[in-house]
């Protein structure tokens, strides 16, 4: 059986290698909504950065209820993180995370009014990796 630190290290590798993540948040009517969003950066499994339009229904729902879950999949391996999101329009952070393809979504550039960064802070992780599972509080 894999130790907790080993399975966390494997989870961090899965998250770091992902180009997208499924985010689940709560709509105004109390029902969950899952959506795929582009990955921008991760600090292990503790903090994950993504980007979206500040005026999008997704961002507005997350602002109203910042409790969300992220799910990463790699083959049969699964990393599900639960925690809270902070929404930021900090120019230094948006510039740091900017990728060439972002212009397709945010034509006003990294410092324009349309984009924001979703900063996800993990509180717990449910991991299923190499046929072993673990639940971890962070």
C-alpha positions as CSV (number, residue, x, y, z in Angstrom):
1,X,0.0,0.0,0.0
2,X,1.2,3.5,-0.9
3,X,1.9,5.9,1.9
4,X,-0.1,9.2,2.1
5,X,2.9,11.3,1.0
6,X,3.5,9.1,-2.0
7,X,-0.1,9.3,-3.2
8,X,-0.1,13.1,-2.7
9,X,3.1,13.3,-4.8
10,X,1.4,11.3,-7.6
11,X,-1.7,13.5,-7.4
12,X,0.5,16.6,-7.7
13,X,2.1,15.2,-10.8
14,X,-1.3,14.5,-12.3
15,X,-2.5,18.1,-11.6
16,X,0.8,19.6,-12.9
17,X,0.4,17.7,-16.2
18,X,-3.2,18.7,-16.8
19,X,-4.2,21.3,-19.4
20,X,-7.8,21.3,-18.2
21,X,-9.9,20.6,-15.1
22,X,-13.5,20.1,-14.4
23,X,-14.9,22.6,-11.9
24,X,-18.2,22.1,-10.1
25,X,-19.9,25.0,-8.5
26,X,-23.5,25.8,-7.2
27,X,-26.0,27.7,-9.3
28,X,-28.5,30.1,-7.9
29,X,-31.2,27.4,-7.8
30,X,-29.0,25.2,-5.5
31,X,-28.1,22.7,-8.2
32,X,-24.5,21.9,-9.1
33,X,-23.0,22.8,-12.5
34,X,-19.8,21.1,-13.8
35,X,-17.7,22.8,-16.5
36,X,-14.4,22.2,-18.0
37,X,-11.9,25.0,-17.7
38,X,-8.3,25.5,-18.8
39,X,-5.6,25.0,-16.2
40,X,-3.1,27.9,-15.8
41,X,-0.9,26.9,-12.9
42,X,-0.8,24.7,-9.8
43,X,1.2,24.8,-6.6
44,X,1.0,21.1,-5.8
45,X,-2.5,20.2,-4.9
46,X,-2.9,23.1,-2.5
47,X,-3.5,26.0,-4.9
48,X,-4.8,25.8,-8.5
49,X,-5.1,28.8,-10.8
50,X,-7.5,29.0,-13.7
51,X,-9.0,31.9,-15.7
52,X,-12.4,32.9,-16.9
53,X,-14.5,36.0,-17.8
54,X,-15.4,38.1,-14.8
55,X,-18.9,38.7,-16.1
56,X,-19.6,35.1,-17.0
57,X,-22.3,33.2,-15.1
58,X,-19.6,30.9,-13.8
59,X,-17.6,33.7,-12.2
60,X,-20.7,35.3,-10.8
61,X,-21.9,32.1,-9.3
62,X,-18.5,31.4,-7.8
63,X,-18.4,34.9,-6.3
64,X,-21.8,34.3,-4.8
65,X,-20.8,30.9,-3.4
66,X,-17.0,30.2,-3.5
67,X,-17.3,26.6,-2.3
68,X,-16.3,24.5,-5.3
69,X,-14.7,21.2,-6.3
70,X,-12.1,20.5,-9.0
71,X,-11.6,17.1,-10.7
72,X,-8.5,16.0,-12.6
73,X,-8.4,12.7,-14.5
74,X,-5.5,10.9,-16.0
75,X,-6.5,7.5,-17.4
76,X,-8.1,5.6,-14.5
77,X,-6.5,8.0,-11.9
78,X,-8.7,10.7,-10.3
79,X,-7.8,13.7,-8.2
80,X,-10.8,15.5,-6.7
81,X,-10.1,18.6,-4.7
82,X,-12.7,20.5,-2.6
83,X,-12.2,24.0,-1.2
84,X,-12.9,27.6,-1.9
85,X,-12.1,30.1,-4.7
86,X,-10.9,33.6,-4.6
87,X,-11.5,35.8,-7.7
88,X,-8.7,38.2,-8.6
89,X,-8.1,40.8,-11.2
90,X,-4.6,41.5,-10.0
91,X,-2.7,42.7,-13.1
92,X,0.6,41.1,-12.0
93,X,-1.1,37.7,-11.6
94,X,-3.0,37.9,-14.8
95,X,0.2,38.8,-16.7
96,X,2.0,35.9,-15.1
97,X,-0.6,33.4,-16.1
98,X,-1.2,34.9,-19.6
99,X,-0.7,32.4,-22.5
100,X,-0.8,33.3,-26.2
101,X,-4.1,31.4,-26.7
102,X,-5.8,33.6,-24.0
103,X,-6.2,36.4,-26.6
104,X,-9.0,34.2,-28.2
105,X,-11.0,34.5,-25.0
106,X,-9.9,37.9,-23.7
107,X,-9.3,40.2,-26.7
108,X,-8.6,43.2,-24.3
109,X,-5.5,41.5,-23.1
110,X,-4.3,40.3,-19.7
111,X,-5.0,43.7,-18.0
112,X,-8.4,44.2,-19.6
113,X,-11.7,44.3,-17.8
114,X,-13.0,40.9,-19.0
115,X,-10.6,38.4,-17.5
116,X,-10.2,37.2,-13.9
117,X,-8.1,34.6,-12.2
118,X,-9.8,31.9,-10.1
119,X,-7.5,31.0,-7.2
120,X,-8.6,27.7,-5.8
121,X,-7.5,26.8,-2.2
122,X,-7.8,23.1,-1.4
123,X,-9.2,22.1,1.9
124,X,-9.5,18.3,1.2
125,X,-8.6,15.9,-1.5
126,X,-10.1,12.6,-2.5
127,X,-7.6,10.6,-4.5
128,X,-7.8,7.4,-6.5
129,X,-4.4,6.6,-8.1
130,X,-3.0,3.3,-9.2
131,X,-5.9,1.5,-7.7
132,X,-5.4,3.0,-4.3
133,X,-7.5,5.6,-2.6
134,X,-7.0,8.3,0.0
135,X,-8.8,11.2,1.6
136,X,-6.6,14.0,2.8
137,X,-7.4,17.1,4.7
138,X,-5.0,20.0,3.9
